């Protein structure tokens, strides 16, 4: 019953602990981070709630606590705090210890244009699949913004490759890897039906959307002068 809760706690525990490390001292960014998580999380929770309502995905009651808000388990609300925090921490830790690590502008531009083209083609041929349509449409907007703020995308592409390691572990368990039944189930009529192990390919795009939007907000908030 507590597996989803344990996944959330495990995801955030080490990043939260190391946020107090005297070198990086990540807590100095907490205001920007948590404002961003709240703003972005609210939008994704509303999306999540609507998709749950219409049966595009849902949750296995045997793996979460019996408390829901907007038809979502409490653990799902925590997901939009724990996972973005842990992922954002990884991004800024890499930036702190390896400040020069980034893709070239030319390579970033090429990768982004290829991704946008692929997403556009996928949408064109699968307008009847709600998860694919909404998720990929948002991603096209996010990647276009990334082209405008390409310096951030140059760094985030590398961070995202690292973030994908714990992502595949956590999301793999959520979608049924290593356990008898999935914690989160999907109506495959609403997605492409392409999975990496048990993970729908749309989830990778979903993760990119969630995390890069957070990064954009955090960077915007950090750039604002602090009131004294």
N, C-alpha and C positions, 0 to 999 in steps of 0.2 A: 504493500500500500504506500510505502514512503519512498519508493525508488525515484520518482520525479523530483521530490523535494531534495533527496540526497544528491542527485545530479546537479541541481542548482547550487547547493551548498559547496559541493566539491569544486565546481567551476570557479566560484568567486573567492574561495578561502585563501589560496596562495597569493593571487594578485592583491587581495585586500590586505593581507599580512605584510607583503612587501611594499605596499604603498607608503609605509612609514619609514622605509629605509632611508638613512640620512643622506645618501648620495643623490639618488633620483628624487626622493621626497615628493612622490606623486600626489600626496594629499594637498599640495599647493594648488592643484588644478581641480579639486573636488567640486567647487562651486560651478565651474563651467561644465564639468563632466556630468554632474547630477541634474543640472538644468537641461542639458542636452538629452540625457537618458529619459527624463520625464516627458519632454516635448515629443521626441521621436517615439517613445514607448506608447504614449497615448494614441497616436495615429495608428500604430501597428496593432494595438489592442482592439481598436474599433474595427479594423480590417479583419482581425482574427475572430472577433465576436460574430461578425456578419457571415464569414465563411463557415463558422461552426453552426450558426443558425440554419444555413442552407445545406448543411451536410457535405460541404466540400472537403472538410476534414473534421476530426473529432478526437475524443480522448477516452482512453480505456480506464474505466472507474476503478479497476483493481490496483492501479499503480499511483493514484493520487488521493489526497485527503478529500473528505466529502463536503468540501466548502467551495462554492462557486460564486462568481460575480460576473454579470453580463454573460452568463452561460459558460464562463471559462473557469477552470480550476484555479485555485489560489497559486498553485505552482506555475501556471502559465503566466500569471502576472509577474511572478518573481523572475521568470525566464527573461523578461524584457528589462530587468535590472541586472541580474547576475551575468548573463552572457555578454551584453554590450560592455559592462564594466570590465570583465576579464579580458575581452578582446581589445578594447581601447587601451588597457594597461599594457598588453603585449606590444601594440603599435608604438606607444610612447616609450616603452622600455627599449625597443629596438632603435628608435630614433635617438634616444639618449646615449646608448652605448655605441651605436654605429651611425653617427649623424650624416655621414657621407653616402650611406647606402641608399641608392635609388636607381631606378631604371633611367635610361637616357630619354630625353624628350621625344626623339624620333621613334624609339621603340614603343614608348607609352602611347603615342599617337596611333601607331600602326595597330597595336593590340586592341586599343579602344574602338577604332573604326571597324575592325574585324568583328568584335563582340557586338557592336551596335547593328551591323549588317546581319549577323546571325540571328540576333533577337528579333529584328524586324521581319526577316523571312519566316521565322518560327511563328510569329504572331499572325502573319498573313495567311498561313495555311492552317492555323488552329484557333480561329476566333471563337470556336464553340467551347473551348476549354478554359474555364474561368480562372483557375490558378495560373496557368500559363499566360493568359491574356493580361491579367492585372499585374502580375509579378514582372513579366518582361516589359510591359509598357512603362511601369515605374522605373525599371532598370535603364531603359533607353534615356529617360529624363535625367536620371542620376549620372549616367556616363557622359551625357552631353554637358552637364554641369562640371563634371570632372575635366572635360576638355578645356573649359574656361579656367578652371583652377588646376591646371595640369601638374603643377609642382606637387600638390598634395596627392595627386593620383600616382605620380612617379614613386613616391614613398610608400603609399598604401598598397600598391600591387605586391610589393615584397612582403609587407606585413601580413597581407591576406594569405599569402602562401604558407606562412608559419601558422597563422590562426586556423587554417584548414586542418591542421594536424589534430588539435583537440576537438575541432568541429566534427570531424568524421567519427571520432570516438563518442562524443556526447550525442550527436544527432543520429548516429548509428544505433545507439541504444534506444533513443526515443522512437525510432522507426522500426524497431524489432530485432536488431542484431544482438546476439548473445542472450536473449530472453525468449520466453515462450510466445508472447504476443506483443505487438507494438503498443507503446504508450500513446503515441499519436498515430491515428490511422488516416488514410486518404481515399477519397473517391477517385479511382484512376481514370474515370471518364472525364475528369476535370483537369488532368495533367497529361503530359506527353507519354507517360508510362515508361520512361527511361529512368533506370535506377543505377546508382553506384552502390553495390551491395544492396542495402535496404533503403537507401536515401534517394528520394526523387531528385532529379537533376535541378528542378526548380528551387529546391531548398538552398542550393549553393548560391543562386542568384538572389534569393530572398535574404540570405545572410550578408551578401555584399551590400545590398540596398540598406539593410538595417545598420550595418556598421559604418559604411562610408557616410551616410547621412549624419550619424552621430559625430564622426570626425569633422565634417563640415561645420556643424553647429558649434562644436567645441573650439575649433580654430577661430570662428567668428567671435565667440564670446571671450576667448583669451586675448583677442586683438583689441577689445574695447578697453579704454583706460579705466582703471579701478578708482572708485570714489574713495576719498579719504575723509 
